[in-house]
Amino acid sequence: MSIALSTAILVLIILFLIMISAFFSSAETALTAASEARIRQLAKTKANRQARRVEKLRKNKEELISTILVGNNLVNILASALATSAAISLTGDGGVALATLIMTVIIVLFAEVLPKSYAFNNADRFSLKIALIVQIIVWTLKPVTWSLRVIVVRLLRNKSEEGSSREDELRGLIDLHSEDTDEDGRETGAMLSSVLDLGELTVEEIMTHRASVSSVDAHDDPEEILRFVLRSPHTRHPVYSGKPENITGVLHVKALLRAIEENADRDLSGLNIKDIATEPFFVPETTPLFAQLQAFRARREHFAVVIDEYGDLRGIVTLEDILEEIVGDIDDETDIDLSDVKQQLDGSYIAEGTVTLRDLNRLLALELPDDEASTLAGLIIYESQHIPSVGQEFKFHDIRFKIIARQNNQITSIRLWLPANKRL
């Protein structure tokens, strides 16, 4: 065989190996960059066999990546060795540097950059096309990859760490989706993030404190109770006996009106509020919101009484409170606008001490921490380490606060001056 012919055959073999290397590079990019949600939808709705193969390959990414790395390095090294051998036979010892330079350019450009760029831009479609071939290669090289994995585990003496949690991945996707979009897109992103927050927030952080709860004394005159209930914007009221902390039931407006309707002579003096009230649903203040939502659904309840570890009353929480954490405030025709936060002419804000930090952060785009306190008054007391007097001013978290009103030991009104970059 002539030198020219043998050289031509060697060049063809090298080009073939470069093509195989390009396949491995593109396969790695396509299978890792393909949309998991879209592939799963294809596998379910269209019974796509290729989509199911892609899912199966992605389930064991360690084996997939190991197989591709073994195959890719094998063909790259073989192609470089053949090119070096051919260059030495043609040009002598100087062929080593020449072969290294040429093969580096060819492999980087045609076996790495171009294939990976194409695969990244067509990840879903390309991954479906190559799934069967890659699956066969993975099965063929399984003994090699298994042996390498055993060696790696022995050398490192530990198992590989798991990737980032699915929740963090979802949060990242939501942020990316809502970052450069319109107002509706940002609202959607905020709602999706709030759904994920349900597992981290507790009932204590959103409950209505007992000081603000409209409760009913079971021993009051039924006519007084009826007038009180009709004036109230709420449909459910805790019923106490003796002292407000001793909750014995929950009175629903419908149940009260139904009892009056069933009383033929409309005589309210014979009504027993304890008999009309339903059994209270007590929940710990540390209950996660997601668990509380599930409990409301399971019990078909809308109202719960919150207690602390000693069984003392802390407040109440409703199904609407939890839903408002997801979608924002839900107002109806019976709601009274309490105007917890009012903007002033000088650009400052006056807020009630009972306004929750989460609502304030959401309304004014702030980032006040709610780890140690759930209300604005609680945050000021925590930061100042005492109960401040009227007129005292503080500055923390780049916001200036001034105490406007105080009732006994309760801070009832605060003025806030936001930094210039936070003013709406």
C-alpha positions as CSV (number, residue, x, y, z in Angstrom):
1,M,0.0,0.0,0.0
2,S,1.4,3.4,-1.0
3,I,2.1,6.1,1.6
4,A,-0.4,8.4,0.0
5,L,-3.2,5.8,0.2
6,S,-2.3,4.9,3.8
7,T,-2.2,8.5,4.8
8,A,-5.7,9.1,3.1
9,I,-7.2,6.2,5.1
10,L,-5.6,7.5,8.3
11,V,-7.1,11.0,7.7
12,L,-10.6,9.4,7.0
13,I,-10.3,7.5,10.3
14,I,-9.3,10.6,12.2
15,L,-12.3,12.6,10.7
16,F,-14.6,9.7,11.6
17,L,-13.3,9.8,15.2
18,I,-13.8,13.6,15.3
19,M,-17.4,13.1,14.2
20,I,-18.0,10.5,17.0
21,S,-16.4,13.0,19.5
22,A,-18.8,15.7,18.2
23,F,-21.7,13.3,18.7
24,F,-20.7,12.7,22.3
25,S,-20.3,16.4,23.0
26,S,-23.6,17.3,21.5
27,A,-25.4,14.4,23.3
28,E,-24.1,15.5,26.7
29,T,-25.3,19.1,26.2
30,A,-28.7,18.1,24.7
31,L,-29.5,15.5,27.4
32,T,-28.6,17.8,30.3
33,A,-30.1,21.0,28.8
34,A,-33.4,19.6,27.6
35,S,-36.5,20.9,29.4
36,E,-37.4,18.3,32.1
37,A,-41.0,19.6,32.2
38,R,-41.5,19.4,28.4
39,I,-39.9,16.0,28.1
40,R,-42.1,14.7,30.9
41,Q,-45.2,16.1,29.3
42,L,-44.3,14.4,26.0
43,A,-43.7,11.1,27.8
44,K,-47.2,11.3,29.4
45,T,-49.5,12.9,26.9
46,K,-48.1,11.5,23.6
47,A,-46.7,8.2,24.9
48,N,-43.5,9.2,23.2
49,R,-41.0,6.3,23.5
50,Q,-38.0,8.5,22.9
51,A,-39.2,10.9,25.6
52,R,-39.4,8.0,28.0
53,R,-35.8,7.1,27.0
54,V,-34.6,10.6,27.7
55,E,-36.3,10.6,31.1
56,K,-34.7,7.2,31.9
57,L,-31.2,8.5,30.9
58,R,-31.6,11.7,33.0
59,K,-32.7,9.8,36.1
60,N,-29.1,8.4,36.4
61,K,-27.1,11.5,35.3
62,E,-23.9,10.1,36.9
63,E,-23.9,7.1,34.7
64,L,-24.8,9.1,31.6
65,I,-22.1,11.7,32.1
66,S,-19.5,8.9,32.9
67,T,-20.4,7.1,29.7
68,I,-20.1,10.2,27.6
69,L,-16.8,11.2,29.2
70,V,-15.3,7.7,28.6
71,G,-16.4,7.6,25.0
72,N,-15.5,11.2,24.3
73,N,-12.0,11.0,25.8
74,L,-11.4,7.6,24.1
75,V,-12.0,8.9,20.6
76,N,-10.2,12.2,21.2
77,I,-7.1,10.5,22.5
78,L,-7.2,7.9,19.7
79,A,-7.6,10.6,17.0
80,S,-4.8,12.7,18.5
81,A,-2.5,9.6,18.6
82,L,-3.2,8.7,15.0
83,A,-2.7,12.3,13.9
84,T,0.6,12.5,15.8
85,S,1.8,9.2,14.3
86,A,0.9,10.4,10.7
87,A,2.6,13.7,11.3
88,I,5.8,12.1,12.5
89,S,5.9,9.7,9.6
90,L,5.5,12.6,7.2
91,T,7.6,15.4,8.7
92,G,9.7,13.7,11.4
93,D,10.0,14.8,15.0
94,G,8.6,18.2,14.3
95,G,5.3,16.6,13.5
96,V,4.4,16.3,17.2
97,A,4.0,20.1,17.6
98,L,2.2,20.4,14.3
99,A,-0.2,17.5,15.1
100,T,-0.9,19.0,18.6
101,L,-1.7,22.4,17.1
102,I,-3.9,21.2,14.3
103,M,-5.8,18.6,16.5
104,T,-6.4,21.1,19.2
105,V,-8.0,23.5,16.8
106,I,-10.1,20.8,15.1
107,I,-11.3,19.2,18.3
108,V,-12.1,22.4,20.1
109,L,-13.9,23.9,17.1
110,F,-15.6,20.9,15.4
111,A,-15.9,18.4,18.3
112,E,-16.7,20.8,21.2
113,V,-17.9,24.3,20.4
114,L,-20.0,23.8,17.3
115,P,-21.8,20.6,18.3
116,K,-22.5,21.9,21.8
117,S,-23.8,25.2,20.5
118,Y,-26.1,23.4,18.1
119,A,-27.3,20.9,20.8
120,F,-27.9,23.7,23.3
121,N,-30.1,25.6,20.9
122,N,-32.1,22.5,19.9
123,A,-31.9,20.6,23.1
124,D,-35.4,19.1,23.3
125,R,-35.6,18.0,19.7
126,F,-32.0,16.7,19.4
127,S,-32.2,14.8,22.7
128,L,-35.2,12.9,21.4
129,K,-33.4,11.9,18.2
130,I,-30.3,10.6,19.9
131,A,-31.9,8.9,23.0
132,L,-31.9,5.4,21.5
133,I,-28.2,5.6,20.4
134,V,-27.0,7.0,23.7
135,Q,-29.0,4.3,25.6
136,I,-27.2,1.6,23.6
137,I,-23.8,3.2,24.3
138,V,-24.6,3.5,28.0
139,W,-25.6,-0.2,28.1
140,T,-22.4,-1.2,26.2
141,L,-20.0,0.8,28.3
142,K,-21.8,-0.1,31.6
143,P,-19.0,-2.4,32.8
144,V,-16.4,0.3,32.3
145,T,-18.4,3.1,33.9
146,W,-19.3,0.8,36.8
147,S,-15.6,0.0,37.4
148,L,-14.6,3.7,37.3
149,R,-17.4,4.6,39.7
150,V,-16.2,2.0,42.2
151,I,-12.6,3.4,42.0
152,V,-13.8,6.9,42.5
153,V,-15.9,6.0,45.5
154,R,-13.0,4.1,47.0
155,L,-10.6,7.1,46.4
156,L,-13.0,9.7,47.8
157,R,-14.4,7.4,50.5
158,N,-17.8,9.0,50.3
159,K,-20.8,9.2,48.0
160,S,-21.4,12.2,45.8
161,E,-23.4,15.0,47.2
162,E,-26.9,15.6,46.0
163,G,-27.6,18.6,43.8
164,S,-29.5,21.6,45.0
165,S,-33.0,21.0,46.3
166,R,-35.9,20.9,44.0
167,E,-37.4,23.9,45.8
168,D,-34.3,26.1,45.2
169,E,-34.5,25.1,41.6
170,L,-38.1,26.1,41.4
171,R,-37.5,29.4,43.1
172,G,-34.7,30.1,40.6
173,L,-36.9,29.3,37.6
174,I,-39.7,31.6,39.0
175,D,-37.2,34.4,39.5
176,L,-35.9,34.0,36.0
177,H,-39.4,33.9,34.5
178,S,-40.7,37.0,36.3
179,E,-37.5,39.1,36.2
180,D,-37.9,40.6,32.8
181,T,-41.7,40.6,32.3
182,D,-44.7,42.9,32.7
183,E,-46.7,43.6,35.9
184,D,-48.9,40.5,35.4
185,G,-45.8,38.3,35.1
186,R,-44.3,39.7,38.3
187,E,-47.6,39.2,40.1
188,T,-47.7,35.6,38.9
189,G,-44.1,35.1,40.1
190,A,-44.9,36.5,43.5
191,M,-47.9,34.2,43.8
192,L,-45.8,31.1,42.9
193,S,-43.1,32.1,45.4
194,S,-45.7,32.5,48.0
195,V,-47.0,29.0,47.5
196,L,-43.4,27.7,48.2
197,D,-43.3,29.9,51.3
198,L,-46.2,28.1,52.8
199,G,-43.9,25.3,54.0
200,E,-41.6,27.8,55.8
201,L,-44.1,30.2,57.3
202,T,-46.0,29.4,60.5
203,V,-49.4,30.3,61.8
204,E,-47.9,32.7,64.3
205,E,-46.6,34.9,61.5
206,I,-50.0,35.6,59.9
207,M,-52.6,35.1,62.7
208,T,-54.7,37.9,64.1
209,H,-53.5,38.6,67.6
210,R,-55.9,38.1,70.4
211,A,-55.9,41.8,71.2
212,S,-57.5,42.4,67.8
213,V,-60.0,39.5,67.9
214,S,-63.7,40.2,68.1
215,S,-65.0,37.6,70.6
216,V,-68.3,37.0,72.2
217,D,-69.1,36.4,75.9
218,A,-71.3,33.3,76.1
219,H,-73.1,34.8,79.1
220,D,-74.0,38.1,77.5
221,D,-77.6,38.9,76.6
222,P,-78.5,37.2,73.2
223,E,-79.9,40.5,71.9
224,E,-76.6,42.3,72.7
225,I,-74.8,39.4,70.9
226,L,-77.0,39.7,67.9
227,R,-76.4,43.5,67.6
228,F,-72.7,43.0,68.0
229,V,-72.6,40.3,65.4
230,L,-74.6,42.3,62.9
231,R,-72.3,45.3,63.3
232,S,-69.2,43.2,62.8
233,P,-67.7,42.5,59.3
234,H,-66.8,39.0,60.3
235,T,-69.0,35.9,60.0
236,R,-67.3,33.8,62.7
237,H,-66.5,34.9,66.3
238,P,-64.8,33.0,69.1
239,V,-67.0,32.4,72.1
240,Y,-65.5,32.7,75.6
241,S,-66.7,31.9,79.1
242,G,-65.6,33.8,82.1
243,K,-62.5,35.4,80.6
244,P,-61.6,36.2,77.0
245,E,-58.7,33.6,77.0
246,N,-61.1,30.8,77.8
247,I,-62.4,30.0,74.3
248,T,-65.3,27.4,74.4
249,G,-66.7,27.6,70.9
250,V,-67.0,29.5,67.6
251,L,-70.2,31.3,66.7
252,H,-71.2,31.5,63.1
253,V,-73.6,34.2,62.0
254,K,-75.6,31.7,59.9
255,A,-76.0,29.4,62.9
256,L,-77.3,32.3,65.1
257,L,-79.8,33.5,62.4
258,R,-80.9,30.0,61.8
259,A,-81.5,29.5,65.6
260,I,-83.6,32.8,65.6
261,E,-85.6,31.6,62.6
262,E,-86.4,28.3,64.2
263,N,-87.6,30.1,67.3
264,A,-91.3,30.6,66.4
265,D,-92.0,33.6,68.7
266,R,-88.6,35.2,67.9
267,D,-87.9,35.4,71.6
268,L,-84.1,35.7,72.0
269,S,-84.1,35.3,75.8
270,G,-84.3,31.5,75.5
271,L,-81.2,31.2,73.2
272,N,-78.2,29.5,74.6
273,I,-75.1,30.7,72.7
274,K,-73.1,27.7,73.9
275,D,-75.5,25.3,72.2
276,I,-75.3,27.3,68.9
277,A,-71.5,27.6,68.9
278,T,-69.5,24.8,67.3
279,E,-66.5,23.1,68.8
280,P,-63.3,25.3,68.5
281,F,-60.5,24.0,66.4
282,F,-57.3,24.6,68.3
283,V,-53.9,24.7,66.5
284,P,-50.3,25.4,67.7
285,E,-48.7,28.7,66.8
286,T,-45.8,26.8,65.3
287,T,-47.9,24.9,62.7
288,P,-46.6,25.5,59.1
289,L,-49.1,27.2,56.8
290,F,-49.1,24.4,54.3
291,A,-50.0,21.9,57.1
292,Q,-52.7,24.3,58.3
293,L,-54.1,24.6,54.8
294,Q,-54.3,20.8,54.5
295,A,-55.9,20.6,58.0
296,F,-58.6,23.2,57.0
297,R,-59.3,21.2,53.8
298,A,-59.5,17.8,55.7
299,R,-61.7,19.2,58.5
300,R,-63.7,21.4,56.1
301,E,-63.0,24.3,58.5
302,H,-62.3,28.0,57.8
303,F,-61.5,29.1,61.3
304,A,-59.0,28.0,64.0
305,V,-58.0,29.3,67.4
306,V,-54.2,29.6,67.8
307,I,-52.6,28.6,71.1
308,D,-49.0,28.5,72.4
309,E,-47.1,25.6,74.0
310,Y,-48.8,26.3,77.3
311,G,-52.3,26.2,75.8
312,D,-52.8,29.9,76.2
313,L,-54.7,31.9,73.6
314,R,-52.5,33.7,71.0
315,G,-55.0,34.6,68.3
316,I,-57.0,33.3,65.4
317,V,-56.2,32.2,61.9
318,T,-58.6,31.7,59.0
319,L,-58.5,30.0,55.6
320,E,-58.7,33.5,54.1
321,D,-55.5,34.5,55.9
322,I,-53.6,31.7,54.3
323,L,-55.1,32.3,50.8
324,E,-54.1,36.0,51.2
325,E,-50.5,34.9,51.7
326,I,-50.6,33.6,48.1
327,V,-52.8,36.0,46.2
328,G,-52.6,39.1,48.3
329,D,-55.5,40.9,50.1
330,I,-59.0,39.6,49.4
331,D,-61.6,42.2,50.0
332,D,-65.4,41.8,49.9
333,E,-68.4,44.1,50.4
334,T,-68.4,43.5,54.2
335,D,-64.7,44.3,54.8
336,I,-63.9,47.6,56.5
337,D,-60.9,49.4,55.3
338,L,-58.7,49.8,58.3
339,S,-56.0,51.8,56.4
340,D,-53.2,50.2,58.4
341,V,-50.6,52.2,56.4
342,K,-51.3,55.7,55.1
343,Q,-48.9,57.8,53.0
344,Q,-48.4,61.4,54.2
345,L,-47.8,64.5,52.1
346,D,-44.1,64.6,53.0
347,G,-43.6,61.1,51.6
348,S,-43.5,59.4,55.0
349,Y,-46.0,56.7,56.1
350,I,-48.0,56.3,59.3
351,A,-48.6,52.7,60.1
352,E,-50.5,50.9,62.9
353,G,-48.3,48.9,65.3
354,T,-50.3,45.8,64.6
355,V,-49.6,45.8,60.9
356,T,-47.6,42.6,60.0
357,L,-44.1,42.9,58.7
358,R,-45.0,40.6,55.7
359,D,-47.8,42.9,54.7
360,L,-45.6,46.0,55.2
361,N,-42.8,44.4,53.1
362,R,-45.2,43.5,50.4
363,L,-46.9,46.9,50.3
364,L,-43.8,49.1,50.4
365,A,-41.3,46.7,48.7
366,L,-39.2,46.5,51.9
367,E,-37.1,43.7,53.4
368,L,-37.7,44.0,57.1
369,P,-36.8,40.8,58.9
370,D,-39.7,38.8,60.4
371,D,-37.6,36.2,62.3
372,E,-37.9,37.7,65.7
373,A,-41.1,39.7,65.4
374,S,-44.3,39.4,63.3
375,T,-45.6,43.0,63.6
376,L,-44.1,46.5,63.2
377,A,-44.5,47.2,66.9
378,G,-42.8,43.9,67.8
379,L,-39.9,44.7,65.5
380,I,-39.3,48.1,67.1
381,I,-39.4,46.6,70.6
382,Y,-37.0,43.9,69.6
383,E,-34.6,46.3,67.9
384,S,-34.7,48.9,70.7
385,Q,-34.7,46.3,73.5
386,H,-37.4,48.3,75.5
387,I,-40.9,49.7,75.1
388,P,-40.3,53.2,73.6
389,S,-42.2,56.3,74.6
390,V,-44.2,58.6,72.4
391,G,-41.9,60.9,70.3
392,Q,-38.9,58.6,70.4
393,E,-37.1,58.0,67.1
394,F,-35.0,55.1,65.9
395,K,-33.2,54.2,62.7
396,F,-32.5,50.6,61.7
397,H,-32.6,48.7,58.4
398,D,-32.1,52.1,56.7
399,I,-35.5,53.2,57.8
400,R,-36.3,56.0,60.4
401,F,-39.1,55.3,62.8
402,K,-40.9,57.6,65.2
403,I,-43.4,56.6,67.8
404,I,-46.7,58.5,67.3
405,A,-49.0,56.9,69.8
406,R,-48.9,54.3,72.5
407,Q,-51.7,52.8,74.6
408,N,-50.5,51.4,77.9
409,N,-47.6,49.2,76.8
410,Q,-48.8,48.8,73.3
411,I,-47.4,50.8,70.4
412,T,-50.4,51.8,68.3
413,S,-49.0,54.2,65.7
414,I,-45.6,54.7,64.0
415,R,-44.3,57.1,61.4
416,L,-41.8,55.7,58.8
417,W,-39.4,57.5,56.6
418,L,-38.1,55.3,53.8
419,P,-34.7,55.7,52.1
420,A,-34.8,57.6,48.8
421,N,-34.3,54.4,46.7
422,K,-37.3,52.8,48.4
423,R,-39.9,55.6,48.0
424,L,-42.8,54.6,45.9
